[in-house]
Amino acid sequence: MASKLLLIIVFVFDLIAFALAVAAEQRRTTAIVQVDNEKNYNYCVYDSDIATGLGVGSFLFLLASQAIIMVASRCFCCGKPLSPGGSRAWAVILFIVCWVFFFIAEVCLLAGSVRNAYHTKYRTIFNENPPSCETVRKGVFAAGAAFVFFTSIVSQFYYVCYSKARESFQPYGGARDTGVGMGTYK
């Protein structure tokens, strides 16, 4: 049977990752063009950079959550065989979907954190176009949060299906006799 303690720990890690990603979306860096009249140029002024730390924290909590699930399930490829049937089929499908969602979530969180930390350092003279104050696009951390949520659900279903298929496996020679008896034939 699936470990309830493991599922609770993974749920808590995923919940923290989700909350950090939502907070990162709300606290994204914004910038304004500042005019320096004395030196005759424009430049960008950025506000707080806390979203980078929140995005990286979310990235790390999701990574830890995925690592716990994969270690507990032996990454699906090691350990004793799984019983054929619906649970094994679902475990295979959910394993693949879980990794796809995990990869998308991690890319969104990492890219958002890197882009949020980038601040343009150049200046323009008044007669030129104002500088481009680049910031992370709205929705990058939100997409990461959505895929953290999807990864959380799918990884827990994967672990439950994996555990069910692992527990129901019975090797040959176990309680039932699967061989053909040849003792009565001469």
C-alpha positions as CSV (number, residue, x, y, z in Angstrom):
1,M,0.0,0.0,0.0
2,A,1.2,3.6,-0.7
3,S,2.9,5.2,2.3
4,K,0.6,7.9,3.7
5,L,3.5,9.7,5.4
6,L,5.3,9.9,2.1
7,L,2.2,11.3,0.3
8,I,1.7,13.9,3.1
9,I,5.4,15.0,2.9
10,V,5.2,15.3,-0.9
11,F,1.9,17.2,-0.7
12,V,3.4,19.7,1.8
13,F,6.5,20.2,-0.5
14,D,4.3,20.7,-3.5
15,L,2.0,23.1,-1.6
16,I,5.0,25.2,-0.6
17,A,6.3,25.1,-4.2
18,F,2.9,26.3,-5.4
19,A,2.6,29.0,-2.8
20,L,6.1,30.3,-3.6
21,A,5.4,30.3,-7.4
22,V,2.2,32.3,-6.8
23,A,4.0,34.7,-4.6
24,A,6.8,35.1,-7.2
25,E,4.1,36.0,-9.8
26,Q,2.6,38.6,-7.5
27,R,6.1,40.1,-6.6
28,R,7.6,40.2,-10.1
29,T,10.1,42.9,-10.7
30,T,8.8,46.1,-12.3
31,A,10.8,49.0,-13.8
32,I,10.3,52.6,-14.7
33,V,12.4,54.9,-16.9
34,Q,14.2,57.5,-14.7
35,V,15.3,60.8,-16.2
36,D,18.6,62.4,-15.1
37,N,18.4,66.0,-16.1
38,E,21.9,66.9,-14.9
39,K,23.7,64.3,-17.0
40,N,21.3,64.3,-19.9
41,Y,20.3,60.6,-20.1
42,N,17.5,58.1,-19.3
43,Y,18.0,54.8,-17.4
44,C,15.9,52.0,-15.8
45,V,15.1,51.8,-12.1
46,Y,14.0,48.4,-10.9
47,D,12.1,47.7,-7.7
48,S,12.4,44.7,-5.4
49,D,14.0,41.5,-6.7
50,I,12.3,39.1,-4.3
51,A,10.5,37.2,-7.0
52,T,13.8,35.6,-8.1
53,G,14.3,34.1,-4.7
54,L,10.7,32.9,-4.5
55,G,11.0,31.3,-7.9
56,V,14.2,29.5,-7.0
57,G,12.6,28.3,-3.7
58,S,9.6,27.0,-5.6
59,F,12.0,25.3,-8.1
60,L,13.9,23.6,-5.2
61,F,10.8,22.4,-3.3
62,L,9.3,20.9,-6.5
63,L,12.7,19.2,-7.3
64,A,12.8,17.8,-3.7
65,S,9.2,16.5,-4.1
66,Q,9.9,14.8,-7.4
67,A,13.1,13.3,-6.0
68,I,11.2,11.8,-3.0
69,I,8.6,10.2,-5.3
70,M,11.2,8.8,-7.6
71,V,13.3,7.4,-4.8
72,A,10.3,5.8,-3.2
73,S,9.2,4.2,-6.5
74,R,12.8,3.4,-7.5
75,C,12.2,5.6,-10.5
76,F,9.9,2.9,-11.9
77,C,12.7,0.9,-13.4
78,C,14.5,-0.7,-10.4
79,G,13.2,-3.1,-7.8
80,K,10.8,-6.0,-8.1
81,P,8.5,-6.3,-11.2
82,L,5.0,-4.9,-11.2
83,S,1.9,-7.0,-11.6
84,P,0.4,-6.8,-15.1
85,G,-2.9,-5.0,-15.2
86,G,-4.6,-1.7,-15.0
87,S,-2.5,-0.4,-12.1
88,R,0.7,-1.0,-14.0
89,A,-0.6,0.6,-17.2
90,W,-1.8,3.7,-15.3
91,A,1.6,3.8,-13.4
92,V,3.4,3.9,-16.8
93,I,1.2,6.6,-18.2
94,L,1.3,8.7,-15.1
95,F,5.1,8.3,-14.8
96,I,5.5,9.8,-18.3
97,V,3.0,12.6,-17.7
98,C,4.5,13.4,-14.3
99,W,7.9,13.9,-15.9
100,V,6.5,16.1,-18.7
101,F,4.6,18.3,-16.2
102,F,7.6,18.4,-13.9
103,F,9.9,19.5,-16.7
104,I,7.6,22.2,-17.9
105,A,7.1,23.5,-14.3
106,E,10.8,23.6,-13.7
107,V,11.6,25.4,-16.9
108,C,8.9,28.1,-16.2
109,L,10.2,28.6,-12.7
110,L,13.9,28.7,-13.6
111,A,13.4,30.9,-16.7
112,G,11.2,33.2,-14.8
113,S,13.8,33.5,-12.0
114,V,16.6,34.1,-14.4
115,R,14.7,36.7,-16.4
116,N,13.4,38.4,-13.2
117,A,17.0,38.8,-12.0
118,Y,18.1,40.4,-15.3
119,H,18.3,44.2,-15.2
120,T,19.3,46.3,-18.1
121,K,22.3,48.5,-17.2
122,Y,22.5,50.8,-20.2
123,R,21.5,54.5,-20.6
124,T,20.2,56.5,-23.5
125,I,20.6,60.1,-24.3
126,F,17.5,62.3,-24.2
127,N,17.3,62.5,-28.0
128,E,17.2,58.7,-28.5
129,N,14.4,56.3,-27.7
130,P,14.0,55.6,-24.0
131,P,15.7,52.5,-22.8
132,S,13.9,49.1,-22.8
133,C,13.4,48.2,-19.2
134,E,13.1,44.5,-19.6
135,T,11.2,42.4,-17.0
136,V,9.8,38.9,-16.8
137,R,6.5,38.6,-18.7
138,K,3.4,38.4,-16.7
139,G,2.2,34.8,-16.3
140,V,5.6,33.0,-16.4
141,F,5.5,32.2,-12.7
142,A,1.8,31.6,-12.9
143,A,2.4,29.0,-15.6
144,G,5.0,27.4,-13.3
145,A,2.5,27.4,-10.4
146,A,-0.1,25.7,-12.6
147,F,2.3,23.0,-13.7
148,V,3.5,22.6,-10.0
149,F,-0.2,21.9,-9.2
150,F,-0.5,19.4,-12.1
151,T,2.8,17.7,-11.2
152,S,1.6,17.3,-7.6
153,I,-1.6,15.6,-8.6
154,V,-0.1,13.3,-11.2
155,S,2.9,12.3,-9.1
156,Q,0.7,11.3,-6.2
157,F,-1.6,9.3,-8.5
158,Y,1.5,7.7,-10.1
159,Y,2.8,6.7,-6.7
160,V,-0.5,5.2,-5.6
161,C,-0.8,3.2,-8.9
162,Y,2.8,2.1,-8.7
163,S,2.3,0.9,-5.1
164,K,-0.8,-1.0,-6.0
165,A,0.9,-2.7,-8.9
166,R,4.0,-3.5,-6.8
167,E,2.0,-5.0,-3.9
168,S,-0.2,-7.2,-6.1
169,F,2.8,-8.9,-7.9
170,Q,3.1,-12.6,-7.2
171,P,6.1,-14.4,-8.6
172,Y,5.7,-17.9,-10.1
173,G,5.9,-20.7,-7.6
174,G,4.1,-18.5,-5.0
175,A,0.7,-19.4,-3.6
176,R,-0.8,-20.5,-6.9
177,D,0.5,-23.2,-9.2
178,T,0.8,-21.8,-12.7
179,G,2.6,-24.8,-14.3
180,V,1.1,-27.7,-16.1
181,G,1.2,-30.9,-14.1
182,M,2.8,-33.8,-16.0
183,G,2.8,-36.4,-13.3
184,T,-0.2,-38.4,-14.5
185,Y,1.0,-38.8,-18.1
186,K,3.2,-41.9,-19.0
